[in-house]
Amino acid sequence: MKGQHRESRRRLLSGLLLWALLCVAIAAQGPDPLLDAASSGLWSVPRMALAAVAVIVGGRRPELAVAVLLPFGPWRFEHGLATSDLVWPLALPGVKIFPFGPALPFVMGYAYLCGRRPAPPRSAVAVFAVVAPAGAGLVVARGSGPALWITMVSGLLGAYVLPYAVGQVRRRLLQQRERAELSVAAQARLRERARIARDMHDSLGHDLALIAVRAAGLELSPGLDTTQVRAAGELRIAAADATERLRQIIGLLGEDAGPAPLTPVGEDVAGLVERARASGMAITLRLAGGPAPGLAHAVVQEGLTNAAKHAPGAAVTVEVSPSRVSVRNGPSRARPVAVPGGLGLAGLRERVRLAGGVLTAAPRQDGFELTVELP
């Protein structure tokens, strides 16, 4: 409430100041009050009342203020910002260009606001349809000479058309800036959503898949009674269901997002393989150097995650060299419960493409192989 009261008071004070300045301009345009106070009052008071109306309506409807201030337009043809002697096509000495008066800057200001505000164009057209005939009628009343027409046209262009056009340009520039800022903010939100989705996929998805693998190993272990085997199977299915729900959440977070920034878990390929082995996966690692640690880690992690989800219990071979990374698994030893169609391969394919490589993911004999070839 205090903020609204303060804003209302500020608008009132600014309106009073604007009206006072406009009254000074009107008084300067009329008869001298020191020589003829009565004539000055009769001339100025009605116009000051018009100025008050213009200030009141101009805050929300500047086109109405332009119409109300019609008497203060560029109609004083004897005064101009410039005087030119035109010699072509007619010899017209002393032509006044852009007739100017003390109150005309206020008219130009409201014309600028007409272009600056998002008002319908028909409002400006309607005001100009009133202003232009008024100027034409004044020229006809004064003799309709070519010099008068030039003066009137330059006055209309300078007092109404040009400020309105400047306001339009300013409004469009501000709209473009606002759209650019909204676009930047939207892109930032999408990148953050994609980063969260990627982090969830890289950490939670991988860990849930390893939990499912360990549960599958327990399910196949000898020496367990029927209740324990059933509990291990339920644990494996629950982990797979959680992985699928996580995939759906990742899909919602990454919807309409661009290539996600891939942030690997803070470990090397050997550490990743050891962690997967500890979860029960049978993995053979052949490591002979490799590409960038982050890229090699991401490829191996995606391959192990897919093998754990779609081929639980299968033997996996991981090969890493400077120009090639592959993860190959054999046939599954348990029923896979993961649903195909995740986002991991799509994000990895984009990362490999940006690194100048080629990703291939396809069935091989009785298993599946994920391969990345690098230059």
KAQUI-V717935 format. One record per residue. N is the residue number from 1. PHI is phi as a letter, one per 30 degrees, with the letter a starting at -180 (NA if undefined). D_FIRST is the distance of its C-alpha to the first C-alpha in Angstrom with 1 decimal. Layout:
((N & PHI & D_FIRST) (N & PHI & D_FIRST))
This chain:
((1 & NA & 0.0) (2 & d & 3.8) (3 & d & 5.4) (4 & d & 5.1) (5 & d & 6.2) (6 & d & 8.6) (7 & d & 9.9) (8 & d & 10.6) (9 & d & 12.3) (10 & d & 14.2) (11 & d & 15.4) (12 & d & 16.5) (13 & d & 18.4) (14 & d & 20.0) (15 & d & 21.1) (16 & d & 22.6) (17 & d & 24.4) (18 & d & 25.7) (19 & d & 27.0) (20 & d & 28.6) (21 & d & 30.4) (22 & d & 31.5) (23 & d & 32.9) (24 & d & 34.9) (25 & d & 36.3) (26 & d & 37.2) (27 & d & 38.9) (28 & d & 40.8) (29 & d & 42.0) (30 & c & 43.3) (31 & d & 46.0) (32 & d & 46.2) (33 & d & 44.6) (34 & d & 47.0) (35 & c & 50.0) (36 & b & 48.8) (37 & d & 45.6) (38 & d & 46.1) (39 & d & 46.6) (40 & d & 43.7) (41 & d & 41.4) (42 & d & 42.7) (43 & d & 42.3) (44 & d & 38.9) (45 & e & 36.8) (46 & d & 36.9) (47 & d & 36.2) (48 & d & 33.2) (49 & d & 31.9) (50 & d & 32.4) (51 & d & 30.6) (52 & d & 27.5) (53 & d & 27.7) (54 & d & 28.0) (55 & d & 25.0) (56 & d & 22.9) (57 & d & 24.2) (58 & d & 24.9) (59 & d & 21.4) (60 & c & 21.7) (61 & b & 25.5) (62 & d & 27.4) (63 & d & 30.7) (64 & d & 30.1) (65 & d & 29.6) (66 & d & 32.9) (67 & d & 34.6) (68 & d & 33.3) (69 & d & 34.5) (70 & e & 38.0) (71 & d & 39.8) (72 & c & 38.7) (73 & d & 40.2) (74 & d & 43.3) (75 & c & 45.7) (76 & c & 47.3) (77 & d & 50.3) (78 & d & 52.0) (79 & b & 49.5) (80 & b & 48.9) (81 & d & 47.8) (82 & b & 51.3) (83 & b & 54.7) (84 & b & 57.2) (85 & c & 60.9) (86 & d & 61.3) (87 & c & 64.9) (88 & b & 64.7) (89 & d & 65.1) (90 & b & 65.2) (91 & d & 65.8) (92 & b & 62.6) (93 & d & 62.3) (94 & i & 59.1) (95 & d & 56.6) (96 & d & 53.0) (97 & c & 50.8) (98 & h & 47.1) (99 & e & 46.8) (100 & b & 43.9) (101 & b & 42.1) (102 & d & 39.5) (103 & c & 36.7) (104 & d & 37.7) (105 & e & 35.4) (106 & d & 32.4) (107 & d & 34.1) (108 & d & 34.8) (109 & d & 31.2) (110 & d & 30.1) (111 & d & 33.0) (112 & d & 31.9) (113 & d & 28.4) (114 & e & 30.3) (115 & d & 32.0) (116 & d & 29.0) (117 & d & 26.7) (118 & d & 27.8) (119 & d & 28.9) (120 & d & 32.2) (121 & e & 35.2) (122 & d & 36.5) (123 & d & 33.9) (124 & d & 35.3) (125 & d & 38.8) (126 & d & 38.3) (127 & d & 37.1) (128 & d & 40.1) (129 & d & 42.3) (130 & d & 41.4) (131 & d & 41.6) (132 & d & 45.0) (133 & d & 46.9) (134 & d & 45.6) (135 & d & 47.0) (136 & d & 50.2) (137 & d & 50.7) (138 & d & 50.4) (139 & d & 53.0) (140 & d & 55.4) (141 & d & 55.0) (142 & c & 55.9) (143 & k & 59.1) (144 & h & 58.0) (145 & d & 59.6) (146 & e & 59.1) (147 & d & 57.5) (148 & d & 54.9) (149 & d & 54.1) (150 & d & 53.7) (151 & d & 51.4) (152 & d & 49.3) (153 & d & 49.1) (154 & d & 48.1) (155 & d & 45.4) (156 & d & 43.9) (157 & d & 44.0) (158 & d & 42.6) (159 & d & 39.8) (160 & b & 38.7) (161 & d & 40.3) (162 & d & 40.0) (163 & d & 36.3) (164 & d & 35.5) (165 & d & 37.7) (166 & d & 36.1) (167 & d & 32.6) (168 & d & 34.1) (169 & d & 35.6) (170 & d & 32.4) (171 & d & 30.5) (172 & d & 33.3) (173 & d & 33.4) (174 & d & 29.7) (175 & d & 30.2) (176 & d & 33.2) (177 & d & 31.4) (178 & d & 28.6) (179 & d & 31.4) (180 & d & 33.3) (181 & d & 30.3) (182 & d & 29.8) (183 & d & 33.5) (184 & d & 33.7) (185 & d & 31.0) (186 & d & 32.8) (187 & d & 36.1) (188 & d & 34.8) (189 & d & 33.6) (190 & d & 37.0) (191 & d & 38.9) (192 & d & 37.1) (193 & d & 37.8) (194 & d & 41.4) (195 & d & 41.7) (196 & d & 40.6) (197 & d & 43.0) (198 & d & 45.8) (199 & d & 45.3) (200 & d & 45.4) (201 & d & 48.5) (202 & d & 50.2) (203 & c & 49.7) (204 & d & 49.0) (205 & d & 51.2) (206 & d & 54.1) (207 & d & 53.9) (208 & d & 53.7) (209 & d & 56.7) (210 & d & 58.7) (211 & d & 57.8) (212 & d & 59.3) (213 & d & 62.4) (214 & d & 63.0) (215 & d & 62.6) (216 & d & 65.1) (217 & d & 67.5) (218 & d & 67.3) (219 & d & 67.9) (220 & c & 71.1) (221 & d & 72.3) (222 & d & 75.6) (223 & j & 75.9) (224 & c & 72.8) (225 & d & 73.1) (226 & d & 71.6) (227 & d & 68.4) (228 & d & 67.7) (229 & d & 68.3) (230 & d & 66.1) (231 & d & 63.3) (232 & d & 63.7) (233 & d & 63.6) (234 & d & 60.4) (235 & d & 58.8) (236 & d & 59.9) (237 & d & 58.5) (238 & d & 55.2) (239 & d & 54.8) (240 & d & 55.6) (241 & d & 53.1) (242 & d & 50.4) (243 & d & 51.5) (244 & d & 51.1) (245 & d & 47.6) (246 & d & 46.8) (247 & d & 48.2) (248 & d & 46.1) (249 & d & 42.9) (250 & d & 44.1) (251 & d & 44.6) (252 & d & 41.0) (253 & d & 39.6) (254 & c & 42.0) (255 & d & 41.6) (256 & i & 41.5) (257 & d & 41.7) (258 & d & 44.1) (259 & e & 46.8) (260 & d & 45.5) (261 & d & 46.0) (262 & c & 48.8) (263 & c & 48.5) (264 & d & 51.6) (265 & d & 51.8) (266 & d & 52.9) (267 & a & 56.7) (268 & c & 59.7) (269 & d & 61.9) (270 & d & 64.3) (271 & d & 61.6) (272 & d & 60.1) (273 & d & 63.6) (274 & d & 64.3) (275 & d & 61.1) (276 & d & 62.1) (277 & d & 65.6) (278 & d & 64.3) (279 & d & 62.6) (280 & j & 65.9) (281 & d & 66.3) (282 & c & 69.7) (283 & b & 69.1) (284 & c & 71.5) (285 & c & 70.1) (286 & b & 71.9) (287 & c & 70.0) (288 & b & 71.4) (289 & i & 68.6) (290 & l & 66.0) (291 & d & 63.1) (292 & e & 59.8) (293 & e & 59.1) (294 & d & 55.7) (295 & d & 57.3) (296 & d & 60.3) (297 & d & 58.2) (298 & d & 56.0) (299 & d & 59.1) (300 & d & 60.9) (301 & d & 57.8) (302 & d & 57.3) (303 & d & 61.0) (304 & d & 61.2) (305 & d & 58.1) (306 & d & 59.5) (307 & d & 62.9) (308 & d & 61.5) (309 & d & 59.5) (310 & c & 62.2) (311 & b & 65.4) (312 & d & 65.1) (313 & i & 68.1) (314 & d & 69.4) (315 & d & 71.0) (316 & b & 69.0) (317 & c & 70.3) (318 & c & 68.0) (319 & b & 69.5) (320 & b & 67.8) (321 & b & 69.4) (322 & e & 68.2) (323 & c & 68.3) (324 & a & 67.8) (325 & b & 65.8) (326 & b & 66.8) (327 & b & 66.1) (328 & b & 68.6) (329 & b & 68.9) (330 & d & 71.7) (331 & d & 71.7) (332 & d & 69.4) (333 & c & 70.8) (334 & b & 68.1) (335 & d & 66.3) (336 & d & 63.2) (337 & c & 60.0) (338 & d & 57.6) (339 & c & 56.5) (340 & d & 57.2) (341 & j & 54.7) (342 & d & 52.5) (343 & c & 50.6) (344 & d & 52.5) (345 & d & 55.4) (346 & d & 53.2) (347 & d & 51.2) (348 & d & 54.4) (349 & d & 56.2) (350 & d & 53.5) (351 & d & 53.8) (352 & d & 57.6) (353 & d & 57.4) (354 & d & 55.3) (355 & d & 57.9) (356 & i & 60.7) (357 & c & 62.2) (358 & b & 63.0) (359 & c & 62.1) (360 & b & 64.4) (361 & b & 63.8) (362 & a & 66.6) (363 & d & 69.0) (364 & b & 72.1) (365 & h & 75.2) (366 & c & 74.1) (367 & b & 70.8) (368 & b & 67.9) (369 & b & 67.4) (370 & c & 64.4) (371 & b & 65.6) (372 & b & 64.0) (373 & c & 66.3) (374 & c & 65.2) (375 & d & 66.9))
